[in-house]
Amino acid sequence: MTKSAAVRRPLPTSPFKVRVQAPLKRFAVGDRVTHDRYGLGRAIGVEGDSAIAVLVDFGSRQERITQPYTAMFKL
């Protein structure tokens, strides 16, 4: 007779639950973006293969935004 282990689901308050990482944001030259502080803009440059930083033209200014892009979203 074989015994099978019961599958237990983790409790929502468990300190041992598996943490899921959010997928990395990818930006390309020409993408329209919005930033919480600077507003609407267009990506005009991407540094590195893994997009270490993105140069964004917000109209009145250009800003270099680095990872993690928590305040910037692709439109």
C-alpha positions in Angstrom: 0.0 0.0 0.0 1.4 3.4 -1.0 0.9 6.5 1.0 0.6 9.9 -0.7 1.3 13.1 1.0 -1.6 15.6 1.3 -1.0 18.8 -0.6 -1.3 21.7 1.7 -2.0 25.1 0.6 -0.1 28.0 2.3 -2.0 30.3 4.6 -2.2 33.9 3.5 -0.5 35.0 6.7 2.3 32.4 6.6 5.8 33.8 6.7 6.9 30.8 4.6 4.7 31.5 1.6 6.3 31.8 -1.8 6.9 35.3 -3.0 6.1 36.0 -6.6 8.2 38.7 -8.3 6.6 41.0 -10.7 7.7 40.7 -14.3 10.4 43.1 -15.3 9.3 46.1 -17.3 10.8 46.5 -20.7 10.9 49.7 -22.7 11.9 50.3 -26.3 12.8 53.5 -28.2 9.6 55.2 -29.3 7.4 53.8 -26.5 4.8 56.2 -25.0 5.1 56.3 -21.3 3.6 58.0 -18.3 5.5 58.8 -15.1 3.9 59.6 -11.7 6.1 62.7 -11.3 6.9 64.0 -14.8 3.7 63.0 -16.7 3.5 61.9 -20.4 6.6 61.2 -22.4 8.3 59.2 -25.1 11.3 56.9 -24.6 14.2 58.2 -26.8 17.0 56.0 -25.5 17.5 52.7 -23.8 20.8 51.8 -22.0 22.1 48.3 -22.0 20.5 45.0 -23.2 18.6 44.6 -20.0 17.3 48.2 -20.0 19.4 49.5 -17.1 18.0 53.0 -17.7 15.6 54.7 -20.1 16.0 58.2 -21.4 12.6 59.8 -21.7 11.5 63.1 -23.3 8.7 64.7 -21.3 8.4 67.7 -23.6 9.9 70.4 -21.4 12.7 68.2 -20.0 14.5 64.9 -20.6 15.0 62.5 -17.7 17.1 59.4 -17.2 14.9 56.9 -15.4 16.6 53.9 -13.8 15.4 50.5 -12.7 13.1 49.6 -11.0 10.6 51.5 -13.0 8.0 51.7 -10.2 6.6 55.1 -11.1 6.7 54.6 -15.0 4.2 52.7 -17.1 4.0 52.0 -20.8 0.9 53.3 -22.6 
